[in-house]
């Protein structure tokens, strides 16, 4: 049986594990997402809001349209060393 004092100790001991991750983990996760391209659409939305909002010349792309365009640009042309 867990006493009231034991449950308080348990909550204090697990608080760092269940709480917010340390800032270096957050920074590492953001770096990994940026390097892998996982946050590309989020960065596109931020750029669009800052530079192109209200501009009909460049309509906002859906997530599927954005990644299709991104892949097409990435693999267009010759991609080899020789």
LOLUMKOL-621058 format. One line per 2 residues: number of its first residue (from 0); for each residue x, z, y of N, C-alpha, C. Coordinates in nm, 4 decimals. Last residue first. Example, Ala and Ser with C-alpha at 12.3 -4.5 7.8 and 13.67 -1.06 7.14 Angstrom:
residues 2
1	1.2850:0.7080:-0.2250:1.3670:0.7140:-0.1060:1.2900:0.7870:0.0030; 1.3190:0.7800:-0.5690:1.2300:0.7800:-0.4500:1.3200:0.7800:-0.3300
//
This chain:
residues 82
81	2.9032:-6.1998:1.2316:2.9840:-6.3228:1.2260:2.9020:-6.4476:1.2385; 2.7206:-5.9898:1.2483:2.8496:-5.9777:1.3163:2.9267:-6.1084:1.3229
79	2.3756:-6.0453:1.3347:2.4874:-6.0324:1.2405:2.6182:-6.0275:1.3166; 2.1060:-6.1529:1.4180:2.1515:-6.0127:1.4121:2.2577:-5.9993:1.3034
77	1.9608:-6.3884:1.6259:2.0582:-6.3670:1.5205:2.1114:-6.2234:1.5291; 1.6140:-6.3253:1.7187:1.7448:-6.3863:1.7311:1.8380:-6.3508:1.6151
75	1.4480:-6.0146:1.7090:1.4458:-6.1524:1.7506:1.5899:-6.2048:1.7639; 1.4265:-5.7469:1.6542:1.4732:-5.8337:1.5472:1.4703:-5.9814:1.5827
73	1.3373:-5.6260:1.8925:1.4536:-5.5719:1.8223:1.5116:-5.6720:1.7229; 1.1075:-5.7637:1.9605:1.2243:-5.7719:2.0481:1.3511:-5.7264:1.9764
71	0.9440:-5.6859:1.7416:0.9735:-5.8275:1.7657:1.0965:-5.8444:1.8540; 0.9322:-5.4078:1.7808:0.9960:-5.4621:1.6610:1.0326:-5.6090:1.6797
69	0.7940:-5.4017:2.0273:0.9252:-5.3384:2.0151:1.0008:-5.3940:1.8943; 0.5504:-5.5251:1.9608:0.6383:-5.5870:2.0600:0.7806:-5.5330:2.0476
67	0.4596:-5.3314:1.7769:0.4744:-5.4713:1.7347:0.5703:-5.5422:1.8295; 0.4472:-5.1039:1.9382:0.5451:-5.1074:1.8299:0.5642:-5.2485:1.7754
65	0.2413:-5.1872:2.1198:0.3738:-5.1486:2.1672:0.4772:-5.1600:2.0556; 0.0210:-5.2252:1.9511:0.0764:-5.3388:2.0268:0.2177:-5.3093:2.0737
63	-0.0148:-4.9581:1.8619:0.0140:-5.0658:1.7656:0.0760:-5.1864:1.8354; -0.0729:-4.8273:2.1036:0.0439:-4.7861:2.0250:0.0835:-4.8966:1.9265
61	-0.1549:-5.0692:2.3579:-0.1905:-4.9668:2.2605:-0.0653:-4.9325:2.1812; -0.0283:-5.1121:2.6904:-0.0336:-5.1520:2.5500:-0.0813:-5.0365:2.4632
59	-0.1684:-5.1788:3.0035:-0.1172:-5.0753:2.9130:-0.1357:-5.1207:2.7688; -0.0791:-5.4881:3.1657:-0.1770:-5.3943:3.1089:-0.1096:-5.2958:3.0127
57	0.0571:-5.5960:3.4340:0.1124:-5.5426:3.3095:0.0131:-5.4434:3.2511; -0.1215:-5.6677:3.6355:-0.0253:-5.7674:3.5880:0.0351:-5.7263:3.4528
55	-0.2638:-5.4568:3.7279:-0.3297:-5.5422:3.6280:-0.2349:-5.6467:3.5696; -0.1753:-5.1379:3.7941:-0.1208:-5.2732:3.8002:-0.1838:-5.3566:3.6893
53	-0.2309:-4.8716:3.7736:-0.3134:-4.9512:3.8637:-0.2680:-5.0945:3.8767; 0.1043:-4.7886:3.7075:-0.0357:-4.7469:3.7067:-0.1137:-4.8242:3.8123
51	0.3787:-4.8426:3.6811:0.2831:-4.9526:3.6712:0.1365:-4.9106:3.6769; 0.5480:-4.6130:3.7056:0.5839:-4.7397:3.7696:0.4708:-4.8430:3.7761
49	0.4390:-4.3836:3.5805:0.5213:-4.3704:3.7009:0.5367:-4.5021:3.7768; 0.3015:-4.4810:3.3593:0.2301:-4.3986:3.4579:0.3073:-4.3898:3.5888
47	0.5111:-4.6109:3.2264:0.3966:-4.6875:3.2748:0.3211:-4.6102:3.3827; 0.6750:-4.3941:3.1572:0.7258:-4.4995:3.2456:0.6099:-4.5780:3.3074
45	0.5016:-4.2588:2.9839:0.5517:-4.1915:3.1034:0.6025:-4.2938:3.2045; 0.4689:-4.4559:2.7850:0.3532:-4.4080:2.8603:0.3955:-4.3388:2.9898
43	0.7354:-4.4755:2.6908:0.6695:-4.5915:2.7506:0.5502:-4.5484:2.8359; 0.7673:-4.2245:2.5790:0.8498:-4.2592:2.6947:0.7907:-4.3803:2.7676
41	0.5845:-4.2540:2.3688:0.5642:-4.1480:2.4679:0.6448:-4.1769:2.5949; 0.7073:-4.4610:2.2270:0.5763:-4.4836:2.2881:0.5467:-4.3782:2.3941
39	0.9494:-4.3353:2.1431:0.9518:-4.4541:2.2281:0.8177:-4.4767:2.2979; 1.0031:-4.1282:1.9731:0.9365:-4.0954:2.0988:0.9268:-4.2153:2.1932
37	1.1377:-4.2472:1.7620:1.0087:-4.1851:1.7355:0.9324:-4.1540:1.8638; 1.3898:-4.3438:1.7730:1.2860:-4.4242:1.8353:1.1463:-4.3661:1.8174
35	1.6036:-4.1969:1.6884:1.5293:-4.2700:1.5855:1.4218:-4.3605:1.6443; 1.6879:-4.0808:1.9276:1.7787:-4.1699:1.8546:1.7056:-4.2539:1.7502
33	1.4623:-3.9234:1.9913:1.5042:-4.0317:2.0801:1.5936:-4.1318:2.0059; 1.4528:-3.7428:1.7778:1.3378:-3.8309:1.8025:1.3778:-3.9486:1.8912
31	1.7011:-3.6146:1.8158:1.6746:-3.6888:1.6918:1.5586:-3.7864:1.7100; 1.6526:-3.4941:2.0643:1.7596:-3.5923:2.0493:1.7373:-3.6779:1.9252
29	1.4445:-3.3178:1.9994:1.4208:-3.4227:2.0983:1.5260:-3.5326:2.0867; 1.5857:-3.1550:1.8161:1.4695:-3.2317:1.7700:1.4377:-3.3458:1.8673
27	1.7758:-3.0402:1.9836:1.8200:-3.1225:1.8708:1.7061:-3.2102:1.8206; 1.6067:-2.8961:2.1531:1.6909:-3.0021:2.2081:1.7386:-3.0965:2.0982
25	1.4952:-2.7166:1.9701:1.4083:-2.8076:2.0445:1.4880:-2.9253:2.0987; 1.7262:-2.5831:1.8930:1.6508:-2.6597:1.7936:1.5566:-2.7586:1.8606
23	1.7963:-2.4599:2.1297:1.8877:-2.5607:2.0748:1.8193:-2.6424:1.9657; 1.5890:-2.2755:2.1717:1.5967:-2.3947:2.2561:1.6916:-2.5000:2.1994
21	1.4290:-2.1638:1.8683:1.5289:-2.1523:1.9745:1.5437:-2.2845:2.0495; 1.0703:-2.1842:1.8247:1.2080:-2.2099:1.7797:1.3047:-2.1969:1.8967
19	0.8401:-1.9141:1.8663:0.8960:-2.0392:1.9153:1.0374:-2.0601:1.8624; 0.7694:-1.7325:1.5615:0.7527:-1.7620:1.7037:0.8099:-1.8977:1.7403
17	0.8381:-1.6792:1.3027:0.7094:-1.7422:1.3265:0.6871:-1.7809:1.4711; 1.0907:-1.5632:1.3352:1.0721:-1.6726:1.2405:0.9442:-1.7490:1.2724
15	1.0606:-1.3538:1.5159:1.1468:-1.4671:1.5516:1.1273:-1.5871:1.4595; 0.8682:-1.1923:1.3621:0.8346:-1.2536:1.4908:0.9284:-1.3689:1.5276
13	0.9366:-1.0504:1.1386:0.9020:-1.1920:1.1214:0.8727:-1.2633:1.2522; 0.9902:-0.7927:1.2335:1.0934:-0.8638:1.1584:1.0631:-1.0128:1.1473
11	0.7525:-0.7156:1.3506:0.8723:-0.7267:1.4346:0.9803:-0.8083:1.3643; 0.5861:-0.7095:1.1268:0.5565:-0.8042:1.2341:0.6767:-0.8215:1.3266
9	0.7098:-0.5038:0.9842:0.7015:-0.6374:0.9269:0.6758:-0.7411:1.0357; 0.6665:-0.2870:1.1524:0.8032:-0.3304:1.1251:0.8047:-0.4728:1.0703
7	0.3879:-0.2766:1.1313:0.4487:-0.3009:1.2626:0.5928:-0.3486:1.2457; 0.3565:-0.2165:0.8654:0.3069:-0.3455:0.9121:0.3645:-0.3799:1.0495
5	0.4641:0.0426:0.8598:0.5303:-0.0654:0.7866:0.4845:-0.2025:0.8365; 0.2762:0.1862:1.0074:0.4121:0.1744:1.0612:0.4890:0.0618:0.9913
3	0.0582:0.1668:0.8318:0.0488:0.1095:0.9656:0.1874:0.0892:1.0264; 0.1639:0.0826:0.4976:0.1245:0.1774:0.6014:0.1222:0.1060:0.7360
1	0.0524:-0.0847:0.2198:0.1301:-0.0959:0.3428:0.0734:0.0013:0.4449; 0.0842:0.0000:-0.1177:0.0000:0.0000:0.0000:0.0890:0.0000:0.1243
//
